[in-house]
């Protein structure tokens, strides 16, 4: 359905903005592609910020305005057309949609940061394509564009001609990925070094989603859930929990799903991962020790479940978040 991206060397970048743009995410694109870093061996790109029309004043979501020198026709020259975080509920200006569609048709690459994916979706460029956005908006993106294949747990998705990224910092990851593909690892590393960020991060945005406080207010199972969170190191299979609730395993499993929306196994696994996170952040205990403390038994099992749920290994998580 989607054409293969035309192979070219990145030399020209256009950043599309309109009312409601988030200035920080806009700045990410400007920082990644708009600075002169030739002294560090990085090619100088022809970079421009474009509005709905030349000389337009664009109001940011912080209340101040910026003036842009170029209209959307400037995007017709670009190898890469980028869209920063934009309003999700507002209609995307027709000039922006046409600029994105025209850029795609002639083989230019499209890059979105955070909620900029909604503008790309409005242009019809997410249909049938894997994509992502900030973890707070992935469900909304999937509802608004049901033909898109939304991947919620990653920092960015490269689906060939369209690259979509998650929240603010993930826009840096995606930009470095584009640099790496277009100009090689050494140039990408030089850009990252100037930005004082790692050239490539491990894991996905799941590791940055705030953990929810355990809700033990289920109508009839609240006491059992509270007890389970205090005894995660013990065997917590359905039979054990059902006995604690004075129910048959079958009744317990059915009631558990009705009251929590998930299975006992999935719920217990999530609580164990959450406790492991806390111990990785706040203690220097070994992964083997933590695995035993939270009920996974061994480091291999902990690594399996932690990586599946959080998108990053326990060791990598500790390196980033240890107190």
HUNORRA-V197736 format. One record per backbone hydrogen bond with DSSP energy under -1.0 kcal/mol. NH is the residue of the N-H (numbers start at 1). CO is the residue of the C=O. E is the energy in kcal/mol with one decimal. If there is no record, write none. Layout:
BEGIN
<<NH	CO	E> <NH	CO	E>>
END
This chain:
BEGIN
<<13	46	-2.8> <14	80	-2.5> <15	48	-2.7> <16	82	-2.8> <17	50	-2.6> <20	59	-3.7> <21	18	-1.3> <22	85	-2.3> <26	22	-2.1> <27	23	-2.3> <28	24	-1.7> <29	25	-1.4> <30	26	-2.1> <31	27	-3.1> <32	28	-2.5> <33	29	-2.5> <34	30	-2.3> <40	37	-2.1> <41	38	-2.0> <42	37	-1.7> <46	11	-3.0> <48	13	-1.7> <50	15	-3.6> <51	70	-2.8> <55	68	-1.3> <56	53	-1.8> <58	66	-3.3> <60	64	-3.2> <61	21	-2.4> <63	60	-1.5> <66	58	-2.6> <68	56	-2.5> <74	71	-1.7> <75	72	-1.4> <76	73	-1.4> <77	74	-1.6> <78	75	-1.2> <79	12	-2.2> <80	12	-1.8> <81	109	-2.9> <82	14	-2.9> <83	111	-2.6> <97	93	-2.1> <98	94	-2.7> <99	95	-1.9> <100	96	-2.3> <101	97	-2.6> <102	98	-3.0> <103	99	-2.1> <104	100	-2.4> <105	101	-2.5> <106	102	-1.7> <107	104	-1.7> <108	103	-2.5> <109	79	-3.1> <110	161	-2.7> <111	81	-2.3> <112	163	-2.3> <113	83	-2.2> <114	166	-1.7> <116	113	-2.2> <117	114	-1.6> <118	115	-1.6> <120	116	-1.7> <121	117	-2.7> <122	118	-2.1> <123	119	-1.2> <124	121	-2.0> <125	120	-1.9> <128	147	-2.6> <129	126	-2.2> <131	149	-1.9> <137	134	-2.3> <141	137	-2.7> <142	138	-2.2> <143	139	-2.2> <144	140	-2.7> <145	141	-2.2> <148	145	-2.2> <149	129	-2.6> <151	131	-3.5> <157	164	-3.0> <159	162	-2.4> <161	159	-1.0> <163	110	-3.1> <164	157	-2.0> <165	112	-1.1> <166	155	-2.8> <170	167	-1.0> <171	168	-1.5> <172	169	-1.1> <173	169	-1.5> <174	170	-2.6> <175	171	-2.1> <176	172	-2.7> <177	173	-2.0> <178	174	-2.1> <179	175	-2.5> <180	176	-2.7> <181	177	-2.3> <182	178	-2.6> <183	179	-3.1> <184	180	-1.5> <188	184	-2.0> <189	185	-2.6> <190	186	-1.9> <191	187	-2.3> <192	188	-2.5> <193	189	-2.5> <194	190	-1.9> <195	191	-1.8> <197	192	-2.1> <206	153	-1.1> <207	204	-1.3> <208	205	-1.8> <209	206	-1.1> <222	218	-1.2> <225	221	-2.6> <226	222	-2.5> <227	223	-2.3> <228	224	-2.6> <229	225	-2.0> <231	228	-1.3> <234	231	-1.7> <241	237	-2.4> <242	238	-3.0> <243	239	-2.2> <244	240	-1.7> <245	241	-1.8> <247	242	-2.4> <252	248	-2.9> <253	249	-2.6> <254	250	-2.1> <255	251	-2.8> <256	252	-3.0> <257	253	-2.1> <258	254	-2.1> <259	255	-2.2> <260	256	-2.4> <261	257	-2.1> <267	263	-2.5> <268	264	-2.7> <269	265	-2.5> <270	266	-2.2> <271	267	-2.1> <272	268	-2.4> <273	269	-2.4> <274	270	-2.3> <275	271	-2.2> <276	272	-2.4> <277	273	-2.5> <278	274	-1.9> <279	275	-2.3> <280	276	-2.6> <281	277	-2.1> <282	278	-2.3> <283	279	-2.1> <290	286	-2.5> <291	287	-2.6> <292	288	-1.9> <293	289	-2.2> <294	290	-2.3> <296	291	-2.0> <297	291	-1.5> <298	296	-1.1> <302	298	-2.0> <303	299	-3.0> <304	300	-2.2> <305	301	-2.3> <306	302	-3.1> <307	303	-2.4> <308	304	-1.8> <309	305	-2.3> <310	306	-3.2> <311	307	-1.7> <317	313	-2.6> <318	314	-2.4> <319	315	-2.1> <320	316	-1.6> <321	317	-2.4> <322	318	-2.3> <323	281	-3.2>>
END
